[in-house]
């Protein structure tokens, strides 16, 4: 991340912190406000970690392409597979 991006991120986190502070004056110590404050704090910690030790930049290198055939799969591949969540019942397959 460039210095400009880090500065923008820190500025945005600061703005979020101010907004959550304003929400706290309106809603008090509501659970949702505490969670938002915690989220902003986590963002600040993560941004600091990223600034201190940025991850290695990756460049879209060559990826292996795996061909996927357009032909139907052999139905034997699915014998004994669990259909839960997919819909239908095993006795309906033909």
Secondary structure as a PSIPRED ss2 file (coil, helix, strand):
# PSIPRED VFORMAT (PSIPRED V4.0)

   1 X C   1.000  0.000  0.000
   2 X C   1.000  0.000  0.000
   3 X H   0.000  1.000  0.000
   4 X H   0.000  1.000  0.000
   5 X H   0.000  1.000  0.000
   6 X H   0.000  1.000  0.000
   7 X H   0.000  1.000  0.000
   8 X H   0.000  1.000  0.000
   9 X H   0.000  1.000  0.000
  10 X H   0.000  1.000  0.000
  11 X H   0.000  1.000  0.000
  12 X H   0.000  1.000  0.000
  13 X H   0.000  1.000  0.000
  14 X H   0.000  1.000  0.000
  15 X H   0.000  1.000  0.000
  16 X H   0.000  1.000  0.000
  17 X H   0.000  1.000  0.000
  18 X H   0.000  1.000  0.000
  19 X H   0.000  1.000  0.000
  20 X H   0.000  1.000  0.000
  21 X H   0.000  1.000  0.000
  22 X H   0.000  1.000  0.000
  23 X H   0.000  1.000  0.000
  24 X H   0.000  1.000  0.000
  25 X H   0.000  1.000  0.000
  26 X H   0.000  1.000  0.000
  27 X H   0.000  1.000  0.000
  28 X C   1.000  0.000  0.000
  29 X C   1.000  0.000  0.000
  30 X C   1.000  0.000  0.000
  31 X H   0.000  1.000  0.000
  32 X H   0.000  1.000  0.000
  33 X H   0.000  1.000  0.000
  34 X H   0.000  1.000  0.000
  35 X H   0.000  1.000  0.000
  36 X H   0.000  1.000  0.000
  37 X H   0.000  1.000  0.000
  38 X H   0.000  1.000  0.000
  39 X H   0.000  1.000  0.000
  40 X H   0.000  1.000  0.000
  41 X H   0.000  1.000  0.000
  42 X H   0.000  1.000  0.000
  43 X H   0.000  1.000  0.000
  44 X H   0.000  1.000  0.000
  45 X H   0.000  1.000  0.000
  46 X H   0.000  1.000  0.000
  47 X H   0.000  1.000  0.000
  48 X H   0.000  1.000  0.000
  49 X H   0.000  1.000  0.000
  50 X H   0.000  1.000  0.000
  51 X H   0.000  1.000  0.000
  52 X H   0.000  1.000  0.000
  53 X C   1.000  0.000  0.000
  54 X C   1.000  0.000  0.000
  55 X C   1.000  0.000  0.000
  56 X C   1.000  0.000  0.000
  57 X C   1.000  0.000  0.000
  58 X C   1.000  0.000  0.000
  59 X C   1.000  0.000  0.000
  60 X C   1.000  0.000  0.000
  61 X C   1.000  0.000  0.000
  62 X C   1.000  0.000  0.000
  63 X C   1.000  0.000  0.000
  64 X C   1.000  0.000  0.000
  65 X C   1.000  0.000  0.000
  66 X C   1.000  0.000  0.000
  67 X C   1.000  0.000  0.000
  68 X C   1.000  0.000  0.000
  69 X C   1.000  0.000  0.000
  70 X C   1.000  0.000  0.000
  71 X C   1.000  0.000  0.000
  72 X C   1.000  0.000  0.000
  73 X C   1.000  0.000  0.000
  74 X C   1.000  0.000  0.000
  75 X H   0.000  1.000  0.000
  76 X H   0.000  1.000  0.000
  77 X H   0.000  1.000  0.000
  78 X H   0.000  1.000  0.000
  79 X C   1.000  0.000  0.000
  80 X C   1.000  0.000  0.000
  81 X C   1.000  0.000  0.000
  82 X C   1.000  0.000  0.000
  83 X C   1.000  0.000  0.000
  84 X C   1.000  0.000  0.000
  85 X C   1.000  0.000  0.000
  86 X C   1.000  0.000  0.000
  87 X C   1.000  0.000  0.000
  88 X C   1.000  0.000  0.000
  89 X C   1.000  0.000  0.000
  90 X H   0.000  1.000  0.000
  91 X H   0.000  1.000  0.000
  92 X H   0.000  1.000  0.000
  93 X C   1.000  0.000  0.000
  94 X C   1.000  0.000  0.000
